[in-house]
């Protein structure tokens, strides 16, 4: 849809400034095959189509994401319960709740509509390149030559975000362990009636 909006917007820009002999602005039309309608109608038509498709698309991806998160939670708990007792010596049980929460948050972000946008961008890039090669192949070659630089920048940014997030998760896990330990100690003191 984005590429078609660009074509119609280009036709709108081409029509600006065209007037009749009397100086009145002539309403332009845009034809797609045998359909010829005013430009404003095409913008309304494409806007409504995009709104309906995005609503359905986001609803389906959110439903799929929530179902996957429930499955991940069940699998995570089962995996922890299957561990033998020695595993709990090397992995602090006090950090488990924080690590589970952070891990599921990361998975939820990975399954969010932001992840599906990657496929939208790929489709727009391929469609844009195809149309660019059709209408102006020299511009397409320039875009194709610059694409590796853009991809390299995106890969470096993703790498930096991933490493930064790992250190944040480790910090939150340690803080969660300390908080759980403190709350356990407060409960012990309160149960013995030793608070002053």
N, C-alpha and C positions, 0 to 999 in steps of 0.2 A: 504493500500500500504506500509506503514512503516514496518509492520511486515513481509511482503513478501521480502522487501529489506534486512531485517535482516537475513532471511534464506539464501538468495543468497549470501550475504556478508560472512556469516558463511561458505558456500561452497567454496567461493573464498579463505578464510583464510585456510581452510582444504587443498586446492590444492597447496598452496604455498610450495615450497621446493620439490615437487614431480618431479623427473627427470627420464629420461630414462636411459638405461644402458650406453649410450654414453655420458651422462652428459648434454644433451639438455633438457631444460624445456618443459614438456609435457603440451599442452593446455588442460585444463579441461573443461568438459561440465557439465551442470546442467539439470536434467530431471524433468519435471513436468508432471506426468502422462505419456502419450505417446510422449510428446514433449521433444526432447533432443537437446539443442543448446549450443553454447559456452557461457561462463559466461558473456562476455562483451555484448553479444546481449541482455541478460536478463536485465542488468543494463540500456542499452539504451531503451529497451522496457518499463521498469517500469518508467524511467525518463520521457519519452514522455507521457506516460499515466497519470502520476501525473501532469505534466504541463498542459495538456489539461483539466483534471478534475478540477484542481484548478482555471484555467482561467474561466471556465463556472461557477463554484461554486461562485467565488468572484464576477463575473458579476451579477449573480442572487441575491446574498445577498445585493450588493450595490444598485441595482434597487429597491428591496423591502424596503431597509432602506430609500432611498430618498422619496419614496411614503408615507411611514409612517410619516416621518418628516413633509411633507406638510400637512398631516391630523392633526398632533399634533399642528402645527402652527394655522391652522384654528380653531380648537377646543379651543385653548388657548385664542385667540382673542374673540371668541364668549362667552366664559365663563367670561372674563373680562367685556365685554359690557353688559352682563346680570345682573351684580351686581347693587344693589341699592346704592344710594349716600352715605349711612353710611359706606359702605365697604371702600370707599376711605379715610375716616377719620382715620381708623385704619391701612390701608396699603398705604404707601406713593406712589403717582403716579410717583414721580421722580425716584423711584427704580424699577418700572415695567419693563422698557426696559432692564435694566441689569439683572434682575431676569429671564425675558423671555429668553434672550440670554444664560445665564448660564444653565437654565433648559433644553433648547433645545440641548445645547452642551452635557450635561450629557446623555440625551436620545439618541443622535446620537452616543455617545461612547458605550452605552449599546446595540445598534442595529448594531454596526460595526461587521466586520468579526471576531474581537477578541471574541465576545460573542459566535459566532458559533463554535469557536475553542474548547469551552468547550465540545461540543458534539463529536468533533474529539478525544479529550483526553479521554473521557469516553469510546468511542468505542475502542481506542487503549489499554486502561487499561483492559477492559473486554477480548479483544482478546489475549492480552499478558498473562493475568492470565490463560485463557483457555489453551493456548499453553504450558505455564509453568507447569500447572497441568498434561498435557499430557506427556511432556518430562521429567520433574524432579519435582515431587510433593513436595519434601522437600524444595526446593528453593521457590516454590509457597507459602508454609506455612509461610516462613520467610517474604516474601513480604507482605502477607496478614496481618501478625502481626504488621508490621511497617506502614501500610497504615493509621490507625487512627491518628498517630502522624503527618504524612504529611498533612492530611486533617485538623487537628487542627491548624497547623501552617498557612495554607492557609486561614482558616477562621479568625484567628487573624489578619493577614495582610490585608484582605479585610475590616474588621471592622475598623482598624486604618486608612486606606485610605478613607473610607466613612466619618468618623468623621473629618478628616483633610480637606476634600473637602467642607464640610458644613461650616466650619469657613472661608474658602477662599471665598466661594460664598457670605456669609454675608458681608465680608469686601469689595468685589467688588461692591455689591449692594449699600452700604453706599457711597463708592467713586463715583459711577455713579450718585447717587442722588445729591451729592455736585457739581459734574461737570455740571449736567443739570441745577441746580439752578444758578450757576455762569454764564453759558452761557445765561440763561434767563435774568439775571441782566445786562449783557453786552449788550444784544439786547435792553433792556429797555433804558439804558443810551444812546445808539447809536440812537435809534428812537427819543429821545427827544433832541438830538444834544448837550448833556451836557458834552461830552468828552473834555478833555483839551489837 
